Amino acid sequence: MNEYIQSVEEILSETKSSADGLSSAEAAKRLEEHGPNKLKEAEKPTLFQRFLAQLKDPMLIILMVAAAVSAVTSFFEGEGMADVFIILIVVLLNAILGVYQESKAEAAIEALQSMTAATSKVLRDGKQVLLHSDELVPGDVVVLEAGDAVPADGRLLESASLKIEEAALTGESVPVNKITKALGLVDGKEVPLGDRKNMCYMGSTVVYGRGRAVITRTGMDTEMGKIAGALAAAQDEQTPLQKKLDQLGNTLSKLVLGICVFIFVFNLISAGRFDLDTVLSTFMVAVSLAVAAIPEGLATVVTVVLSIGVTNMSKRNAVIRKLTAVETLGCAQVICSDKTGTLTQNKMTVVEHTGDDEKALATAMALCSDAKLNDAGEAEGEPTEAALVAYAASLGLPKSQLEAAEPRVDEAPFDSGRKMMSTIHKTADGFVQYTKGAPDEILRRCTSYLENGKVLPMTDEKRAAVLAENKALADRALRVLAASRRMWKERPASNDPAYLEQDLCFIGLTGMIDPVRPEVKAAIEECRSAGIRPVMITGDHKDTAVAIATELGIISSPDQAITGAALDDISDEELSKTIQNYGVYARVQPEHKVRIVTAWKKAGCVTAMTGDGVNDAPSIKSADIGIGMGITGTDVTKNVADMVLADDNFATIVNAVDEGRRIYDNIRKAIQFLLASNMSEVLGVFFATLMGFTLLQPVHLLFINLITDCFPALALGMEKAEPDVMSRPPRKASDGIFAGGLGVDIAYQGILITIITLVSYIIGHCMEVGYFEMPKGVSPDGMTMAFLTMSMCEIVHSFNMRSQRKSVFTLHSHNLVLWGAMLGSLALTTIVLEVPFIANAFGFTPVDLPEYLIALLLAVLVLPIVEVVKACQRAFTKRHANA
């Protein structure tokens, strides 16, 4: 049906709805019939497809080729195929683990997506409620306001200066002025999509005014649904850290393949034979090196740690929409925050007023607002307007009675540029216009004032007195609004603000307070100790902003505050040079926010910016970390934000920085552990080959990588934040993975584990033959002890990784997951060594108690040695700092 050619009455009849919307029962019935209001998503790979994708890893392919070659050789030579089965089992386990971890990460991300799902204001059972947009059905009546994303296709029932940007559908960037009257066909043909001014469509955005619409099409039936295929072709996002790790993996792969070829050729030449057995055994040694070198679980571990960490952040009311924000949070140097609702409680209460006719003032304030009283007598709506409606109700002027006496017939919605709004009401004597807004802007348009029930001409003395009253209220950190009115004999011919908002009669001022959130002051102090500069940006009066900022410790002097008007007089170059001088920006407009963010970024600071209104979207998008408000924020700001605050609380931002630093620290710990472990395996196999003996077989290295490396790395990702994590300065955004001496630590720790493992092998060989002799070929006892030592050495070493520089014995927290990984690995390693048929399959010989204890003792040595090195590093750093 062509909804745009039907009248409002006809479309309501067609959809079997009403201006008050549907009942909950009818909506549930229609949801069952039409399905959720969501676009078709790209098909996810099946479990089997995911499993096959895991087997595409180049290193696993090499292993399977090696297993196949070994199987063919064993079959023709009549030997057992235990090695083949073990390799295939380990490859299978590795693939299963990869699928499990991938599914876990995906589940965490889906949970986050459900938390950031779009919501809509809907009329159900005659009342306005907030619902997830996918619950909408044809016939629902939705309320649209500036900043809202249109949730489905609909026919407009009401439009108050409503403008909708439809570039996503029409390509036209200029917002469309919306109307409610029916349209006719053009020469018998359909009206083009961009000209259907009485319709609204999924994927568009309300940029001005407000309105109501009845939903006509949902989900795949919408205009956006027709191009859902293109929308569903989304690609997985990688963080900069993950990209660096991919580059590292590619570099390692090339390096390892080069070393493998060298070892393969070197061994063949050394053997002097080129028969099948020699080629196969040499090939298996090269494969061992490849298996040892590549940290197969690195990318997966990082993804899982990130996803679990982000889920934890969501539990602390910080919903991360882009994984890149997790890394950037650790670099944040400046947090630019709105005042209202973020630093304060967003629960405004009128506590002062000026003007001798309080009831006239309260009437004007209540009627010139969109807030209402609910059935419980509580004010609902934008906090400032709700406070005004509650103020009028406290004087015996409930808004419902005021509206019954003076119903609204037109309006000029609030605009941040004008800093005011106006409403037109029908009265018994004609029409009255109420205009409320910033006192200085209202006063500028007033030519008279109300006193003792009389309208008197505005004088300079009266104007100065009002401004003095305004300053006195603002100095007490009160938010001050002015109210005025204008009488009309006939309904105004236009609702253009320029036409309405002149020749006003000043009524009075209201002063309201929004108390500071009790937890914010401590969060500000934590910011400063973490090297982060908190900055307040507000549209409020400068005096109000200074009072709040001083109370919170954001600034120490009024000289550190600047107004939007003063910013207009400063060039971008000058602002970039002086930006560090200011901690408060008052009376700013949305376009000022972009300048402020740009100036801080030009000063070399990684900057976070909060916002809630549709006009805040450009500054949020231009910031290094864009932060949207989950409660008061519009859909537009949430969609462009990197992070959404579920509670609109500044303290949550600081908690997110804390958590972000913890996550990044833990990822670096996992990287250090995995690379040091794999380096020890590479060096061990390499030097053992050069010295003429086999340290470990490929299956042994696979077991170590799967059990001894992967699980402790994941456990390190669960490590609690170190006590000083918020006492350090922010890390530099340019810092690479190996910054802060991480590369040196990986190198010496990898060499250390290599030496310990080689020593264990030599001791095992000597205990086997009964005297000292450098091993040659394969020594079963040496290999068994080397396997035990390397396995447990890496497990013990994971405890060193709980802190890069601090002693593990000074950490007051405990990582029970890491203890579980250690005990589980010890148990599994012991089973592999002691259960006869498993030990035989792995090529191990039974070890007696002395050999077992020596191998474990050697493994434990890594802990005190690294502790000594850490102590030396701390002493060097301290001496260097004092120099």
C-alpha positions, 0 to 999 in steps of 0.5 A, a space after each residue: 500500500 502507498 501509505 503516503 497518499 492516505 490521510 492520518 485517519 485512513 492510515 490508522 484504520 488501515 493499520 488497525 491502530 489509534 493515535 494512542 498506539 496498540 495494547 500490549 496484547 495486540 502488539 505481542 500478537 503482531 510480533 508473533 505474526 510479523 517477527 522481530 523488527 530487524 534486518 536479516 543478518 549474514 549467515 554465520 558459519 556452521 560449527 563444522 565450517 569453523 572447525 575446518 577454518 581452524 585446520 587451515 592454519 599453515 603450521 597445522 597443515 605442515 603437521 598433518 602432511 608430516 603425519 601423512 608421510 609418517 603414516 605411509 612410511 610406517 605402513 610399508 615398514 610395518 612399524 606402529 603408528 602411535 606418533 601419527 595418532 598422537 599428532 592427529 589427536 593433538 591437532 584435533 584438540 587444538 582445532 576444538 580449543 580454537 573453535 571453543 575460544 572463538 565461540 566464547 569470544 563471539 558470545 561475549 561480543 553478542 552480549 555487548 551488542 544486545 546491551 547497545 541495541 537501539 531503543 524507541 519511545 513507543 505508545 503502548 496501552 496509552 502510555 509512553 514506554 521505552 522498548 528495544 526497537 526490534 520489538 516494534 510491530 506494524 501499528 505501533 505509534 512511536 515518538 520521535 525527537 531530535 537525535 533519535 534514529 527512526 526504528 522502522 518505516 512509518 507514516 507521520 501523525 504529528 510533526 512539530 518542526 520535524 526534520 529528518 536526515 535521510 542520506 542513508 536512503 536517498 543520498 540527499 544530505 540536506 534534512 527533509 522538513 516533514 509534514 502530516 498531510 496526505 500526498 497525491 500521485 505525480 502524473 499517476 506515478 509513485 512519489 519518489 522516496 526522497 519526496 515522501 515528506 509525510 513518511 519516515 524510514 528506518 536508517 534515517 535520523 531526526 535532526 530537529 523538532 519532534 513528532 509521532 508516527 505509526 509504524 507501517 513496515 518493519 524488518 525486511 519489509 522496510 525500504 532499508 530491508 530491500 538493501 539489507 544484503 549490503 548492510 549485512 556484509 559487515 567485516 570483523 574488526 581488528 584492533 591495532 594490537 591484533 593487527 600488530 600481532 598478525 604482522 608479528 605472526 607473519 614475520 615469525 612464520 617467514 623466519 621459522 620457515 627459513 630456519 626450518 629449511 636451513 636445519 633440513 638441509 644441514 641435517 641431510 648434509 651432516 647425515 650424508 644419506 638421502 634415503 627415505 628414512 633420513 629424509 623423513 626424520 630430518 623433515 620431522 626435526 624441521 617440523 619440530 622447529 616450526 611447531 616450537 616457533 609459532 605461538 599458535 594460541 597467541 591471536 586466540 588468547 588476545 581475542 578471548 582476553 579482550 572479549 572477556 575484559 570488555 564484558 567485565 567493563 560492561 558489568 561496570 556500566 561501560 559498554 565498549 562498542 569498538 574494541 579499539 577503544 580498549 587499547 586507546 583507553 590506556 593512552 587517555 590523557 584528557 577526558 572532556 566531560 559534560 557537566 549535567 548528568 555526568 559529573 552531577 546527578 541530573 536530578 534538578 530541583 528548583 530551590 530559588 526564584 525571582 519575580 513577585 508572581 510565583 504562580 505566573 512564573 511556574 505556569 510559564 515554566 511548566 507549559 513551556 516544557 515537554 515534561 509531564 507528571 505520571 500517574 504517581 505524580 512524578 515528573 518525567 522527561 528531560 531533567 531540567 524540564 521535569 524539575 520545572 513541572 515538579 516545581 509548578 505541581 508543588 504550588 498546586 499547579 499540576 501540568 494536566 490542569 494547566 494544559 486543560 486551561 491553556 492547550 498548546 497549539 504550536 511551538 518553536 522547539 529548543 535550539 542550542 544556538 538560540 538557547 530557548 524554546 517557545 510554545 503557543 497556547 490557546 486561552 479564553 482571551 486569545 493566545 499566549 506565548 511562553 518562552 523560557 531559556 538562558 536569562 541573558 538571551 531572554 532578557 535581550 528580547 524583552 521590552 517589558 516586565 511583569 510586576 504586581 500583575 502589571 506590564 511595565 516597560 523594560 529599563 536599563 536599571 531593571 535589566 541590570 537588576 535581573 542580571 545581578 540576580 542571575 549572577 547571584 544565583 549562578 554563584 551558588 552553583 544554581 542553574 538559572 532559567 528565565 521565563 517570559 510571555 507574549 500575548 496574541 489576539 490571534 494565533 501567530 501566523 508562523 512558528 519561526 523563532 525569529 518571528 515569535 521571540 521578540 517584544 517579550 515580557 519578562 516574568 522571572 528567574 528560577 534557580 535549580 541545583 543538580 547535586 554533584 555525584 558523590 563518587 565523582 570527586 574521588 574519581 577526579 583525584 584518581 584521574 590526576 594520580 593517573 596522569 589524566 587531565 579532567 576537563 568540564 564542558 557545559 552550556 551552563 553559565 560560567 559562574 555555575 560551571 566554575 563553582 561546580 568545577 572548583 568543588 570537584 577539584 577540576 580547577 583551582 581558579 576562575 582564570 582556568 575557565 573560558 566561555 564559548 564567546 571568548 573561544 570565538 575570539 581566539 584563532 585555532 592556532 592560538 587555542 592549540 597553544 593555550 589549551 592547557 590553561 583551561 579546565 572549564 569551558 562554559 556557555 559552549 555550543 556543539 561546534 565549540 566542542 570540535 574545536 576543543 577536541 582538535 586543540 587538545 589533539 594538536 597539543 599531543 594529547 589523547 583525548 576522550 569526549 563525552 556527549 549526548 545530543 545529536 549535535 555532539 556527534 561530530 566532536 565525539 567522532 573526532 575524539 580519540 575516544 568518543 563516549 556516548 551517554 546511555 541514559 540521556 544520549 541520542 541514538 546518533 551519539 551512541 552509534 558514533 561513540 566508541 564507548 557508551 556509559 550505561 549510567 552516564 557517570 564520570 566515575 564510570 569513565 575512570 573505571 573504564 580507564 582502569 579496566 582498559 589499562 588492566 586488560 592491556 597489561 594482561 595482554 602484554 603479560 600473555 604475549 611476553 609469556 607465550 613468546 618467551 616460551 616459544 623462543 625457548 622451544 625454538 632455541 632448544 630444538 635448534 641448538 640440540 640439532 646443531 649438537 647432534 641430539 634430538 631434544 623433543 619430538 613434534 608431538 611433545 612440542 604440540 602438547 606443551 604449546 596446547 597445555 603448558 602455554 595456552 591455558 596459563 596465557 588465558 589465566 594471565 588475562 584474568 589477572 587483577 590490576 596491579 596496585 599502581 595501575 592508576 598511579 602511572 602516567 598514560 602510555 604513549 599511543 605510539 608505543 609498540 608491543 615490545 615497549 618498556 623493555 618487553 623485548 629484552 625480557 622475552 629474549 633473556 627469559 627465553 634463553 634462560 628456559 632454553 639453558 635449563 631445559 638443555 641442562 635437564 636433558 644432559 643430566 637425564 642422559 648421564 643418569 641413564 648411561 651412568 657417567 658423564 657423556 654428551 648425548 648423541 641421537 635420541 636419549 629416552 631419559 634425557 628427552 623425558 626429563 627435558 619434556 618435564 622440565 620445559 613443561 613445568 618451567 614454563 608453568 612456573 614462569 607464568 607466575 613471573 609474568 604476573 608483573 613485569 617488574 614487581 616481585 611476585 612475592 609482593 603482590 597482595 592479590 591471588 590468581 586462582 585461575 593461574 594456580 588451577 592451570 598450574 595444577 592441571 598442567 602438572 597433573 596432565 604432564 605426570 599422566 603423560 609420563 607415568 601412564 604406561 601406554 601413553 608414555 610409550 606412545 609419546 616415546 617416554 621412559 619411566 623416570 624414577 623419583 630422583 630424576 622426577 625431583 631434579 627435573 622439577 627443581 630445575 624448572 623451579 629455578 626460573 622463578 628465583 633467577 627472574 626475581 633477581 633480574 627484576 630486583 636489579 632492574 628495579 634498582 637500576 630504574 630507581 638509581 636512574 630516576 634519582 640521578 
